[in-house]
Amino acid sequence: MPEISQVSMITHCSLLIIHVFVEQTGIEPVPLVFQTNVQAFYTTLPDLINNE
């Protein structure tokens, strides 16, 4: 399923952009929620890859 890999790549890129933004500005967008979302994303990422 190419849709899944595209979505995961887009999500990964946006997470990187947010991460860089946070490091550059020092502004953290709801840090706790953000961190749990990142953790959830990286724990489900291998499953997305394996399903393809």
N, C-alpha and C positions, 0 to 999 in steps of 0.2 A: 504493500500500500504506500504509494509515494506521498499521499496526503499526510500521513502520520509523520514521515520524516521531515516534510516541509514545515509542518507545524512545530515539531520539536526544534528544528533549526531556527525558526523565527523566534520561538520562546527563548532559546539559548542566547541568541543575539540580543534580544531585548533585555534579558537579565544581565548580560555583560555591559550593555549601555547604561542600565540603571546603576550597576556596580561602579562603573567608571564615574558616573555623575555623582554618586554619593562620595567617592573618594576625592573628587576634585572640589566639590562644594562644601562637603561636611554636613550636608542636609540628608537626614535619613528618613525616607518615607515609611512611616509606621514600622520601625525596625523589627519588632517581634513577628508581626504578620509576614513581613518580607522574608525573614529568615526561615520561617516554617514553610513558606511557599517554595523557596529555593530548595530546602531539604526534600520536600515532597516531590519537586520536579526531578531532582537528581536520583531519588530512589525509584521513580517510575520510569526514568529514561532507559535503563537496560531492558525493562519489559517491553517498551515501545520498539526498541531495536530488535529484540528477539522475536517479536510478533511479525516482523516484515518477511 
